[in-house]
Amino acid sequence: MRISDRIINPTLKRQIIKTLAQTLADCKDSEETLVFLKDFLKDNELETYAKRLAVSYWLKKGRSYENIKTNLKVSSATIATIQNQLESEGYKLALKKMEAEEWANAWIEKIKKFVK
């Protein structure tokens, strides 16, 4: 039996999940967060979550299912599931953060050209 197959008290479950979220939030930068994630997740788990994020991003950018399937090696069913979740709060938050980062990086490049 895996650890995740065992049911724990719902209050304790909420508390430990909140602690995990706070630990991630307390990481000082993306490199520190990556160190944490690589130690706490198996490679395939980390890849799965990264692919979910990439699928959602590419769907938002208008890429086709076929393009996403080919490049990320995911099934149409996975893409469809993520498509249906794009309006959920977590996905909207992630996409908003990614778009803000993209916008900031574009402006950094413009400023660098101007300053030169």
Residue, then its C-alpha position, 0 to 999 in steps of 0.5 A: m500500500r502506498i502512502s497516498d492510498r491511506i486515508i488520514n483525518p481531513t483536518l490533518k490533511r488540510q493542515i499538512i497541505k497548507t504547510l506544503a503550500q507555505t513551504l513552497a511559498d517560502c522558497k526564495d526563488s525558482e532555483e530553490t523551489l526546483v531543488f525542493l521539488k526535485d527532492f520531494l517529487k519523483d521525476n515522472e511526477l515532476e514531469t507530469y505537473a510541468k506538462r500540465l502547466a505547459v498544456s494549459y499555456w499552449l492551449k491558451k496560446g491557441r496551439s492545436y491538440e495535435n501540436i501539443k500531443t506531438n511536442l509534449k507527448v500527451s494524449s488527447a484525453t489529457i489535453a481535453t481534461i486540461q482544456n476543461q479545467l482552464e477556467s478553474e482558479g488554479y489554472k487561471l492563477a498559473l496562466k496569469k503569473m506566466e503571462a505577467e512573467e512573459w510581459a515583464n521579460a518582453w519589457i526587459e528586452k525592450i529596455k535593454k535595447f533602449v539603454k544600449 
